[in-house]
Structures are given as structure tokens and as C-alpha cells.
């Protein structure tokens, strides 16, 4: 069975590292699949898409990650997914994400109201974190349907 090496990471941690037989990648211009022997490519990741990794033949051992932003490189039977945000879908805690989203909304509202240029970096960080929280909540609500 042909395999590829794969690494999935965010700026703060590695989410997965190991051998895979297939990767389903949520590209910015549409989802695409990667099998061993795939041509060299580099693409941007979608803002809130599911990355699917098959660890065995016929998808009998599958891992799924919700990722947001970043890029993916395929080179020499190595798949490297560097996402701005990401988590294994089974690790999404809806209540915790909802609480984090509420906190981010409050910070964004407060900083928008102050309209202080010195708050711009904090404001943008919280807007991006809110976008990530909303992507997780959208995934959870779609998975439950």
C-alpha cells in the first residue's frame, strides 16, 4: 500500500503527524484530493473547511480536522498543512466555543465603541478568533443536522 507522510499544524501546535493514504483538502478554490504520487502543488486553505485524512486503505481509519486559513503543500509524497486555526473535529466542545465566541463579541463591541487606534491589533485578533469560533459552531450545527 502506497503512503504519504503528513503533518498538520497551527502556529501553536501540531495536530497530526504520520502516514496517510489519502488527504481531502479544503482548498480556497475548492476541495481536492491527494493520493501518493501527486504532483507538486501549493494552495491556500479555505476559511473553515474539513480536512480529511485516511490512515488506511478504503478510509477504514479516518481523521478529520476543522481548519481555517493557511496553506497546504504537496511535495515528494509529503503533505504539509499549515493552518491559521485548527482542531480535530472530535475535540470541538460546543459550550466552550460558544463561551469563547461570546467573550470575543464583547471585546470587539467594546473596542469598536472606544474607537482607539491603539486597540487595532487586539480588535483584529479578536475578530479573527470570533470568525474561528463561528466556523466551529457552524460545523457542530451542520454535523448535528
N, C-alpha and C positions, 0 to 999 in steps of 0.2 A: 504494500500500500504506500503510495507516494504521500509525503507530508511536507509541510512548510513550517518554519519557525515563525512564531508570532509574539509580539509584545504590544500590550495595550496600556497606555499610561496617561495620567494627567500631570500637571506641573507639580503636584504634591505627593503622588503615589503611583505605584504600578498596580494595575487592576488584574492583569493576566500576563503570564509568560509561559510558553510551552509550544508543543507541536499541534498543528491542526491539519485537517484535510480540506477544509473549505472555510472561506470568510465571506459573509454577506455584509457589505459595507454601505452605510447610508451616505452616499456622496452628495455634495451640494447641487450637482446637476442631475441627480437621480441615483437610485440604488444600483449596485453592481456586485457581481460575484467574482471571487478569486479562487482558482484551483492551482495546484502545483504546476509549475512551468509557465505561469502567467508572465506576460511581457512587463517590462519596467513601466511603472506609472507613478504619478504623484497627483493627488486630488485633495480638494477641500472636503471636509465633513459637513454634513447638514447640521443645522441648528436644532438639535433634538431629534435624533433618529436612533433606531435599534441596530446595533452591531451584533451579528450572529456568527458564532464560531462553532464549527463542527470538529470535535476531537477524535471521532471515529468514523468509520465508513457508514454511509446511509443515514447520517445525522442521529445515530443512536445515543451519542453523548454530546449534547449541545449546551453552550453557554451563551447567554445574551447580556448585553450591556447597553444601557441608555447613554449615549454620548452627545456632546454639544460642541460644535466648533472644532477648530484644529485642522489637522491634515493627516492623510494616510499615504504611506509609501509602500510600493511593492517592488522588490528588487532581489533577484537571485534566490527565489524561494524563501524570502523573508518578508513578512507583513508587519509593518510598524504603524500603529495607530496612536497618534498623539492628539488627545482631545483637550479642549479647554476645561470642560467638566465631564465627569463620567462616573457611573456606578453600575454594579451588577444589578439587573432588574429585581432579583430576589431580595436585595438589600434595601429597596426603597421602603421607607417607613412613612406611610401617608400622613399620620398625625404629626410626626416630627417635621416633615417637609412643609405641611400646612402652617405650623407654628413659625418656621423659619421664613416662609413667604409673608406672613402677617408682619413679622418684625421688619423685614426689608421694606414692605409697603409703607410702614410707619416712618422709617428712616428717610425714605425717598420723599414722602409727603412733607416731613419736617424740613428737610434740606431744600426742597423746591420752594417752600414758603419763605425761608430765610434769604434765598437768592444771593448767597455769598460766593464769589468766585473761588475762594479758598476751599470750599466744600466740594468742588467739581470732581476730584478724584474719588472721594468717598461716595458721592452721588452715583457716579458711573459704575463703581464696584457693586453697589447695592442694586442698581438696575440690572446688571448682568446676573447677579445672584438671584434676583427675583425672576428673571427670564428662565434660569435653570430650574428653579423651584416649580414654575408653571409647566415646564416641559415634563418634569417628573409627575406632577399631578395629572397632566393630560394623558401620560402613559398609563398611570394607575386607573384613571376613569375609563380609558379605552380597553384596558385589559380586563376590567371587571364586566364590561358590556358583553 
